[in-house]
Amino acid sequence: MTAEEARNKIIFALDVHGLDDIDRWADTLAGKVGMFKVGKELFTSCGPAAVKAVQRHGGQVFLDLKYHDIPNTVASAMLEAARLGVVLANLHALGGAEMMETCVAAVHKEFNDAERPRLLAVTILTSSTAHTLRQVGIEHSVQDMVVRLARLAKASGMDGVVASPLEIGLIREACGPDFLIVTPGVRPSFAALDDQKRIMTPTEAISAGADYLVVGRPIAKAANPVQAAELIAAEILDGAA
């Protein structure tokens, strides 16, 4: 793996509040990370302009809105995401096979393989534990649910999943080497854990087989964000060695 390939595996979480913040971070980190994640808070605040702002700086976008609704609604929403030119977009695997299949069919009908976004299914959130699953009536373990949902996503035509780094090996075994795994819950060796519970370092996650790492606060809160991104890329290189 080259240094550029290592940088391209970093997705910076744009957990900011407005277009000025997007411009500042996109300008600072362009070329230092591979992608920028636009999530619910920012998209609710700024709408599609958030995506366009990143793209004006030459950045690629992971639209992290975790759609979960009736199949036709999710398919229509994902088509709009694709029309924005995002590279990754996601939904909740818990929405079921019909929802995912309808979404996949709609995107593939309108876009060729080179133009379309890669479609990801969220398995179990990295903040979740066995206790939080039991609270909503899920008696399976976190690991069992992640594998079950990853298999369902693949069978439904999805390109990959968003999952904790601790389940990467299980997903690889269940879904094969070409299934994308985007991994939040990554904390470099120099950073605090914050509210993530199921975490790994970048070195560990890449070594386990992650394709992309979502990193926010370890870069955003660093005294020198560019240096922090470079340190994370170095840890990724260590994991690929």
Protein Blocks (a to p, Z undefined) as FASTA:
>chain_A
ZZklmmmmpccdddbfbfklmmmmmmmmgokambdcddfklmmmnommlmmmmmmnopac
dddehpaddfklmmmmmmmmmmnopabdcddfknojklmmmmmmmmmmmpcfklpccddd
dfbdfkbcfklmmmnopabdfklmmmmmmmmmmmnopabdcddfklmmmmmmmnojklcc
ddehiacfkbcfkjafbdcdfklmmmnopabdcdfklmmmpmblmlmmmmmmmmmmmmmZ
Z
